[in-house]
Amino acid sequence: MTTPTTSSSRPGSGAAAVTSASASVRKAPTVSLYDEPGPRTRRAIRLWSVVVVLALAGLVAAGLVQFGSRGQLDADRWAPFLSWPIWQYLLVGLWGTIQAAALVAVLGGALGLLLALGRLSPRRPLRWLSTAYIEVARTVPVLLLIYLMLFGLPQLGLDLPLIWKLVVPLTVANSAAFAEIVRAGILGLSRGQREAGLSLGLSSAQTTRLVVLPQALRFVTPSLVTQLVSLVKDTSLGYIVAFTELLYRGQVLSSFNHLLIQTFLVVTLVYLVFNGALSTLAARLRARPSRRSPRRAAAPVPAPASAPALD
């Protein structure tokens, strides 16, 4: 006598279920802080964008007319900036700006990383000290710190070189900003990342160094590059300590050629090109994850074979 084999579902239904389940797991939910604008809102955005662009164009045209009426657009006032010695003089100042910004980025980034880890530390004294430093550094004006380096420390017998009179105050201020960016990146990771590292037998320090920090730094890289733009602008305070940076060179040049407006417009153009390149880099880094190719669909898992019939 043959016993029929029973099945609670149709052949192949198990494969379909597994495939649909794996597909649902692969599709991560999209998180958005705001609702998508509707057709009416998009039309309003386009309209106001056009209005703002026309208003800015009108302001620029009015400024050019005013400059032209005062003779500021005459060719003889702009001809000196077509010569290489003028640009060579300004590029030396740009190199000083890059040097100061690079030193602040390295020192401030390293100190900010330590402060971020200290603020997230389970040890209460370390967490309090890191939090106090960050809050104080974020509230004290950078100009006050520069005056302290310029007039306060020499009275105590500590007279640093010019570049360090600019780098140290900027490092104190920007390290707090770097610390908050890194801390936000660490807190933005799911707790499962740390738990996965601990489950593999790694210590807490190893998990932070090998698992958490690489992912957090990769996520906040665009924000770090954006902070570099603000850092480069802050180096213009170097004129206070007579450090050879771009703005200081522009001041000296304008006092020599008596072309104040033209000189500072050229200096502004150099700042726009340099900071614009950094801003473009930050925008591309933000858009890079969205351009990744989607993963291939997983191959369907075959359904388990039916049990053989019993005679």
Salt bridges, closest charged atoms under 4 A:
GLU135 OE2 - ARG119 NH2 3.47
GLU135 OE2 - ARG138 NH1 3.98
ASP159 OD1 - LYS165 NZ 2.91
GLU180 OE2 - ARG119 NH1 2.73
GLU180 OE1 - ARG138 NH1 3.60
GLU180 OE1 - ARG183 NH2 3.14
